[in-house]
Amino acid sequence: MAVRKFSYEFDGVSYYRFSVYRLGSNVQTVYTFVLDDVLIDTAQSHNRENILHVAQKHDIKKIILTHHHEDHSGNVGFLIDELKIDAYAHPETVRLLKRGLKLSPLAKLLSGSVGHAHLLPLTENSIIQTANYNLQAIYTPGHCKDHYCYYEANKGWLFSGDLYVADKIKYFAKFESLLTQIESLKKLIALDFDVLFCSHNPKTKDGKQRLKNKLQFFEDFAGTVTTLYNQGHNARQIFALMGMKENYVNKYLTFGAFCSENMVHSVVADLKKQKLAHKK
Ligand SMILES: [Fe+2]
């Protein structure tokens, strides 16, 4: 296993790229961010020594997580114990990490395992203060139920976790909700920011436009799925009618947990829930 890291600076924010390589190829990259003595996210446990080096270099005193996923939480328990510091996250993240994460063999291969960790709950909209910055926890579900973005209003920065990733995406995890992500994207676009510190694809300018592009893509996608669903088609048929192409390597390696068709399934599942709620 080979792991490498790269560091970047932007206007006082230090951020680090942590990749995992398999058979010479980069199979997973995630970024962590440092503001004064606060660390946002902790990378994959495969990068344990690298994140420890970063945390010691910046004399990190506090950790905040965007959500519980293994590429963000992989070293949180280790850093809490090693550095004798506290870590904060959404109450659901706290609950999930208390018992540790149950990961698939593939997720363990890509990120490494995540043992139990004792974090402290952070309520929605609360402010994390550093020497120079104020970070506001913005609840933004859709990628998962426990997702926070962190907003620095004075600087116009948004630490967006996994809510952006790219203007257009091709694959969706089974646990994601596309319609909920649309609502979260709208909530973020109402904020005043230009820098988008995305956990997988940071954009140091025109960040809000990138979120607008993602919102437009999702709204167009959801609109087409809704029209076809209302015409009586099921998710499989809608996927075919939209001319979408599946990546069968992804689909079979993950037993369907991560594939293109999940984007359609997500919208259809939410439309069914909306119909049921309407009937009640
Ligand atoms: Fe994630």
Residues whose N, C-alpha, C, O or C-beta is under 5 A from the ligand:
A	BS01	LIG	H69 D162
